[in-house]
Amino acid sequence: MNFSTLFRLRENLNLDKKTLVILRWIAIIGQFTAINLVYFYLKLDFPILFCHAILLIGLVTNLYLQFRIKSILLKDFYASIFLIYDLIQLSILLYLTGGISNPFSILIIIPTIVSSTFLSMGTTIILGILSIIFLFLLTIFHYPLPGLHDHSITFPKLYLTGYFLAIIVGLIFLSYFGIRFSGESKRRSEAINKLQQVIAKEYELESLGGQAAAAAHSLGTPLATINVVASELKKELGKNKEYSKDIELLISQTKRCGEILKQISKKQIKEDKFFSKTSIEDLLNEIIDSFKETSSKKLILDLDENVKKFEFKRSPELIYGLRNFIGNAVKFAKSTVEIKIKCNSKDLEVLINDDGPGFPDDIKEVLGEPYIKSKSSEVTSNAGTGLGTFLGKTLLERQLARLSFLKDNKLGGASVNIVWNIKDLKSNV
């Protein structure tokens, strides 16, 4: 892993200033309360003036962060500086109040956990290493724990060693969880943004088609008027050769505009099926025909088990989802793609099978997740990041489909099984 990857320099990593300010206020108020409660209420002796001095510095830094830094978001580097200071402040307080034997020593892992959730892995590793170093030093060097050493009681070294190891295990576990959780959340967020862009584009194309039809209808009347006027002028000036050619050209071009507008109108009527009814057979035939124009591979639509035929409302989500999986099958197939429709009184099932290499074993369990990559040499040349599969799966599941990724026994390649309850498809799609 190189430097830019470790610190994710290409990503705009930020920590919300308000979040960090609130966390630091909670820490400062909690530390102040604990220190004074132990000293004044429990009457236990420790260097309270030094502790108050450390807290005062922390309070000043938080006031500076809250009022002097105007940026709403703190970049990775600047956020890490404040977290490192918080780690040092807590370590000094622990040093003055018993070291690792202080029950509050578990809080030393918090800066690293915050970093693992919001900042880069490099920053998290640095904070984690510093935390371990400070814990090790606090295990050896520290002031007596208030109250305990007054009665000549000391913790066994074995206990302190175990406590030290337990905190480190918790630090590593929670840091790893934070890194994984934030990484997966970020990837899924990016994938959802892509999904929204795809749907917005589909609806934008639909809207443009409607606008084109409206324009064709609106322009029909003025063009007809121009045609009538030009025809009348031809009758009056027909004998004048100087103007007759120009008038004939005007009439011919007007007719040409009229034909173009008719084609636009007809095309829109033909394509305006987002608001009309269709059957799964017709929908799949349209998608298959579009791939036949660009691919030499054989696409077969099997209707033998399509017992019950019915119509449902089209949607961009449904069309894009089916087109995506058929496109994947065409891309990976050697020569043949078979699409089978099974329909009975209860369920509609669409199976998209191909004779390609099939789904690699190393990603079979995570298919449908965004940004995955197989190590299989059979699919490396055509494989992407899994984003297309995620988009198709998510769009179809929004239309109440159930998807499974299997191996096709007939063709030997991949098989995508998409199932709807007919009642759901009729009412919600």
C-alpha positions in Angstrom: 0.0 0.0 0.0 1.6 3.3 -1.1 1.5 6.6 0.8 -1.3 8.2 -1.2 -3.5 5.1 -0.7 -2.8 4.8 3.0 -3.8 8.4 3.7 -6.4 8.5 0.9 -5.0 11.7 -0.5 -7.2 11.6 -3.6 -10.3 11.6 -1.4 -11.7 14.7 0.2 -11.7 13.3 3.8 -13.2 15.7 6.4 -14.4 15.6 9.9 -17.3 17.9 10.8 -16.0 20.6 13.1 -19.2 20.7 15.2 -18.9 16.9 15.9 -15.3 17.2 17.1 -16.1 20.3 19.2 -19.0 18.5 21.0 -16.9 15.4 21.6 -14.1 17.5 23.1 -16.5 19.4 25.3 -18.0 16.1 26.6 -14.4 14.9 27.3 -13.3 18.1 29.1 -16.5 18.4 31.2 -16.3 14.7 32.1 -12.6 15.0 33.1 -13.2 18.1 35.1 -16.1 16.5 36.9 -14.3 13.3 37.7 -11.1 15.1 39.0 -13.0 17.4 41.3 -15.4 14.7 42.5 -12.4 12.4 43.5 -10.5 15.2 45.1 -13.2 17.2 47.0 -15.9 14.6 47.6 -13.9 11.4 48.0 -11.0 13.3 49.7 -8.4 11.5 47.7 -5.0 13.2 47.2 -3.3 13.7 43.8 -1.7 16.7 41.9 -5.0 18.4 41.2 -3.4 21.8 40.2 -1.4 20.1 37.4 -4.6 18.3 36.3 -6.5 21.7 36.2 -3.7 23.2 34.2 -3.9 20.5 31.6 -7.7 20.8 31.4 -7.3 24.6 31.0 -5.1 24.1 28.0 -7.6 21.7 26.5 -10.4 24.1 27.1 -8.4 26.9 25.3 -7.7 24.6 22.3 -11.4 23.8 22.1 -12.5 27.4 22.2 -9.9 28.1 19.5 -11.3 25.3 17.4 -14.9 26.5 17.9 -14.6 30.2 17.4 -11.3 30.9 15.5 -11.4 28.2 12.9 -14.1 29.2 10.4 -14.1 26.1 8.3 -17.2 23.9 8.8 -15.2 20.7 7.8 -11.7 19.9 9.1 -9.4 18.2 6.7 -7.7 14.9 7.7 -4.4 16.6 8.7 -5.9 19.3 10.9 -8.4 17.0 12.6 -5.6 14.5 13.4 -3.7 17.3 15.2 -6.5 17.9 17.6 -7.1 14.2 18.1 -3.3 13.7 18.9 -3.5 16.5 21.4 -6.5 14.9 23.0 -4.6 11.7 23.3 -1.6 13.4 24.9 -3.9 15.3 27.3 -5.6 12.2 28.5 -2.3 10.4 28.8 -0.9 13.1 31.1 -4.0 13.1 33.2 -3.8 9.3 33.6 -0.1 9.7 34.4 -1.0 12.0 37.3 -3.8 9.8 38.6 -2.6 6.2 38.6 -1.6 5.3 35.1 -3.1 2.3 33.5 -4.6 1.2 36.8 -7.0 4.2 36.6 -10.4 2.9 35.4 -10.7 5.8 32.9 -7.6 4.5 31.0 -10.0 2.7 28.6 -10.9 6.1 27.2 -7.5 6.4 25.7 -8.8 4.5 22.6 -11.4 7.1 21.7 -9.3 9.4 19.5 -8.3 6.3 17.4 -11.9 5.1 17.1 -13.0 8.6 16.0 -10.2 8.6 13.4 -11.1 5.1 12.1 -14.7 6.2 11.4 -14.1 9.6 9.8 -10.4 9.9 8.7 -7.8 8.0 6.7 -6.3 4.7 7.6 -2.9 6.3 7.9 -4.1 8.7 10.5 -5.8 5.9 12.4 -2.6 3.8 12.4 -0.6 6.7 13.7 -3.1 7.4 16.5 -3.2 3.7 17.3 0.5 3.4 17.5 0.7 6.5 19.8 -2.1 5.0 22.0 -0.1 1.8 22.4 3.1 3.6 23.2 1.3 5.8 25.8 -0.4 2.8 27.4 2.9 1.0 27.6 4.6 4.0 29.3 1.6 4.4 31.7 1.9 0.8 32.7 5.5 1.5 34.0 5.5 5.2 34.8 2.7 6.9 36.8 1.8 8.6 40.0 0.0 6.4 42.6 -3.7 5.7 42.1 -5.5 8.2 44.5 -6.5 6.4 47.7 -5.2 2.9 46.8 -1.5 3.3 47.6 -2.3 5.2 50.8 -3.3 1.8 52.2 -0.1 0.1 50.8 -2.1 -1.8 48.2 -0.6 -2.3 44.8 -1.8 -4.0 41.7 0.0 -7.2 40.7 2.1 -6.7 37.5 0.3 -9.6 35.9 -3.0 -7.8 36.4 -1.6 -4.6 34.9 -0.1 -6.5 31.9 -3.5 -8.2 31.3 -5.3 -4.9 31.5 -2.8 -3.4 29.1 -3.3 -6.2 26.6 -7.1 -6.0 27.0 -7.1 -2.3 26.1 -4.9 -3.0 23.0 -7.2 -5.8 21.8 -10.2 -3.4 22.2 -8.4 -0.7 20.4 -7.5 -2.9 17.4 -11.0 -4.5 17.3 -12.9 -1.2 17.4 -10.5 0.5 15.0 -10.8 -2.3 12.5 -14.6 -2.2 12.8 -14.6 1.6 12.3 -12.4 1.4 9.2 -14.6 -1.4 7.7 -17.9 0.3 8.6 -16.9 3.7 7.2 -15.3 2.2 4.1 -18.5 0.2 3.3 -20.7 3.1 4.1 -18.7 5.4 1.7 -18.7 2.8 -1.1 -22.5 2.2 -0.7 -23.1 6.0 -0.6 -21.1 6.5 -3.8 -23.0 3.6 -5.5 -26.4 5.0 -4.4 -25.4 8.4 -6.0 -24.6 6.5 -9.2 -28.0 4.8 -9.0 -29.8 8.2 -8.6 -27.8 9.6 -11.5 -28.9 6.6 -13.7 -32.6 7.0 -12.8 -32.4 10.8 -13.3 -30.9 10.3 -16.7 -33.6 7.8 -17.7 -36.4 10.2 -16.6 -34.6 13.1 -18.3 -34.6 11.1 -21.6 -38.3 10.4 -21.1 -39.0 14.1 -20.5 -37.1 15.1 -23.6 -39.2 12.7 -25.6 -42.3 14.3 -24.3 -41.0 17.8 -25.0 -40.1 16.8 -28.5 -43.6 15.6 -29.2 -45.1 18.8 -27.7 -42.8 20.9 -29.9 -43.8 18.9 -33.0 -47.5 19.5 -32.2 -47.0 23.2 -31.5 -44.9 23.8 -34.7 -47.4 22.0 -36.9 -49.8 25.0 -37.1 -47.2 27.8 -38.0 -45.7 25.5 -40.7 -49.1 24.8 -42.2 -49.7 28.6 -42.3 -46.4 29.1 -44.0 -47.2 26.4 -46.5 -50.6 28.0 -47.4 -49.1 31.5 -47.8 -46.3 30.1 -50.0 -48.8 28.3 -52.2 -50.9 31.4 -52.6 -47.7 33.4 -53.6 -46.9 30.7 -56.1 -50.2 31.2 -57.8 -49.8 34.9 -58.0 -46.1 35.0 -58.9 -45.9 31.7 -60.7 -45.2 33.4 -64.1 -42.3 35.4 -62.6 -39.2 33.1 -63.0 -37.2 35.3 -60.7 -39.3 34.3 -57.7 -40.9 31.0 -58.6 -37.8 28.9 -57.8 -37.5 30.5 -54.4 -41.2 29.9 -53.6 -41.0 26.3 -54.7 -37.9 25.8 -52.5 -39.8 27.4 -49.6 -42.8 25.1 -50.1 -40.6 22.0 -50.4 -38.6 22.8 -47.2 -41.8 23.5 -45.4 -43.1 20.1 -46.4 -39.8 18.6 -45.3 -40.1 20.2 -41.8 -43.6 18.8 -41.6 -42.4 15.3 -42.3 -39.6 15.6 -39.7 -42.1 16.7 -37.1 -44.4 13.8 -38.0 -41.5 11.4 -37.5 -40.7 12.9 -34.1 -44.4 12.7 -33.0 -44.7 9.1 -34.2 -41.4 8.1 -32.5 -42.6 9.6 -29.2 -45.9 7.8 -29.4 -44.0 4.6 -30.1 -41.5 5.1 -27.3 -43.9 6.7 -24.8 -44.5 3.3 -23.1 -43.2 4.4 -19.8 -46.8 5.3 -19.1 -48.4 2.4 -21.0 -48.9 -1.3 -20.4 -46.5 -4.0 -21.7 -45.9 -7.7 -21.2 -42.6 -9.3 -20.1 -42.4 -10.9 -23.5 -42.6 -7.7 -25.4 -40.3 -5.9 -23.0 -37.6 -8.6 -23.3 -38.0 -8.7 -27.1 -37.3 -4.9 -27.2 -34.1 -5.3 -25.1 -32.9 -8.4 -27.1 -33.4 -6.6 -30.4 -31.3 -3.6 -29.2 -28.4 -6.0 -28.3 -28.7 -7.9 -31.6 -27.9 -4.7 -33.4 -24.5 -4.4 -31.6 -23.5 -8.0 -30.9 -23.0 -11.1 -33.1 -23.8 -13.4 -30.2 -26.9 -15.6 -30.3 -29.8 -14.4 -28.1 -32.6 -16.8 -27.5 -36.0 -16.0 -25.8 -37.6 -19.2 -24.5 -41.3 -18.9 -24.0 -42.2 -22.6 -23.5 -43.1 -22.1 -19.8 -44.8 -18.8 -20.1 -48.2 -20.1 -19.3 -49.9 -17.1 -17.9 -49.6 -13.8 -19.9 -50.4 -10.5 -18.3 -49.6 -6.8 -18.7 -48.0 -4.3 -16.3 -46.8 -0.8 -16.2 -43.3 0.0 -17.6 -40.8 1.9 -15.6 -37.2 3.1 -16.2 -36.0 1.1 -13.2 -37.4 -2.2 -14.6 -36.0 -1.6 -18.1 -32.6 -0.6 -16.9 -32.3 -3.5 -14.4 -33.2 -6.1 -17.0 -31.1 -4.5 -19.7 -28.1 -4.4 -17.3 -28.2 -8.2 -16.6 -28.8 -9.1 -20.2 -25.9 -6.8 -21.2 -23.6 -8.6 -18.7 -24.6 -12.0 -20.1 -23.9 -10.8 -23.6 -20.5 -9.4 -22.5 -19.3 -12.6 -20.8 -21.0 -15.2 -23.1 -18.9 -17.1 -25.6 -21.6 -17.4 -28.2 -25.1 -17.9 -26.7 -27.4 -16.1 -24.2 -30.7 -17.7 -23.3 -33.5 -15.8 -21.6 -36.3 -18.0 -20.3 -39.7 -16.8 -19.0 -41.5 -18.9 -16.5 -45.0 -17.7 -15.5 -47.8 -19.4 -13.6 -50.8 -18.1 -11.6 -48.6 -16.9 -8.8 -45.0 -15.9 -9.9 -43.2 -14.5 -12.9 -39.6 -15.8 -13.2 -37.0 -14.6 -15.7 -33.8 -16.6 -16.1 -30.8 -15.0 -17.9 -28.3 -17.7 -18.8 -25.1 -17.7 -20.8 -22.3 -20.0 -21.8 -19.5 -17.9 -20.3 -17.2 -18.7 -17.4 -19.9 -18.2 -14.8 -19.7 -16.3 -11.5 -16.2 -16.6 -9.9 -16.2 -18.4 -6.6 -14.3 -15.7 -4.8 -17.1 -13.1 -5.3 -20.2 -15.3 -5.4 -21.1 -14.6 -1.8 -20.9 -10.8 -2.3 -22.5 -10.4 -5.7 -24.7 -7.4 -5.7 -22.4 -5.3 -3.5 -20.7 -2.3 -5.1 -17.0 -2.1 -5.9 -15.9 -5.7 -5.8 -13.2 -7.3 -7.9 -12.6 -11.0 -8.8 -9.1 -12.5 -8.9 -10.3 -15.1 -11.5 -8.3 -15.0 -14.7 -11.3 -16.1 -16.7 -13.3 -12.9 -16.1 -10.5 -10.4 -15.6 -10.6 -9.0 -19.1 -14.3 -8.2 -19.0 -14.9 -7.7 -15.3 -15.6 -4.3 -13.8 -16.1 -3.1 -10.2 -19.5 -4.8 -9.6 -21.2 -1.4 -9.7 -23.4 -2.4 -12.7 -24.6 -5.5 -10.9 -25.4 -3.4 -7.8 -27.4 -0.9 -9.8 -29.4 -3.6 -11.6 -30.0 -5.6 -8.5 -31.1 -2.5 -6.5 -33.4 -1.2 -9.2 -35.1 -4.5 -9.6 -35.5 -5.1 -5.9 -37.1 -1.7 -5.7 -39.7 -3.2 -8.0 -40.2 -6.0 -5.5 -38.1 -8.6 -7.4 -36.1 -11.3 -5.7 -32.7 -12.1 -7.3 -30.3 -15.0 -7.0 -27.0 -15.7 -8.8 -26.5 -19.4 -9.8 -24.7 -21.6 -12.3 -26.6 -22.7 -15.4 -26.4 -26.4 -15.9 -27.5 -26.3 -19.5 -25.1 -23.7 -21.0 -22.5 -24.1 -18.2 -22.2 -20.3 -17.5 -23.8 -17.8 -15.2 -27.5 -17.7 -14.4 -29.4 -14.7 -13.0 -32.8 -15.7 -11.6 -35.3 -12.8 -11.2 -38.7 -13.6 -9.6 -41.7 -11.4 -9.0 -45.0 -12.1 -7.3 -47.5 -11.3 -10.0 -49.7 -9.5 -7.6 -46.9 -7.2 -6.6 -45.8 -6.6 -10.2 -49.3 -5.6 -11.3 -49.9 -3.2 -8.3 -46.5 -1.6 -7.7 -44.5 -1.6 -10.9 
